[in-house]
């Protein structure tokens, strides 16, 4: 064998080794990347679903949603999150509730929250402090309406949780306060839960010493109230954002009447 023949044979062996150990694995990987998604479209769809992430529900509320006086993780919002983690893992709750907040405060911070969180649904649980402090019911109505409109501008559906006042605020003021939620819901075509702490609000054994905030034992009942109301809207349903809001309904301001007895319920700070 000449020197040139030996060199040629050596080069052939190198080419054979390169083909077996480099080119074959490369071509196999290329085939999997290009053609596998076409044969298994479900795998591709699942990947897309994971990239989209969970459906987010933003709760904007006051101390009743923030868990005032309740051990961490025991408030109704936390209980609701734990429940849906088991039953509806594609849902995620973001609690943006602040103790002492009013509808004006909620409106002021809502745009930032919508931009950062980009929720599918916004649950508004405000107004209780507006009523307890005897603030303008007209302003309360406008604030709630603007929160709903702002949420829809961001493409979010809206749900409204109503509240009631203690009886010593007088029948007229209490009635006008409750009508604010009803009129806003009607005007904006927003689902309303009229009294979301129904069954525990004002009930002995379910209130803290301040007689305003439900205690730990009440949180499970509140969680059940809210979930039964919102489940049909947030589970496996497309967000329906109405295009038209009917003309505003005038809500007269009502002066808080003189209390028939001293107010024993301290206001939130």
Secondary structure by P-SEA (a helix, b strand, c coil): ccaaaaaaaaaaaaaaaaaaccaaaaaaaaaaacccccccaaaaaaaaaaaaccbbbbbbbccccccccccccccaaaaaaaaaaaccccbbbbbbccccccaaaaaaaaaaaaaaccccbbbbbccaaaaaacccaaaaaaaaaaaaaaaaaabbbbbbbbbbbcccccaaaaaaaaaaaaaaaaaacccccccccccccccccccccccccccccaaaaaaaaaaaaccccccccccccccccccbbbbbbbccccccccccccccc
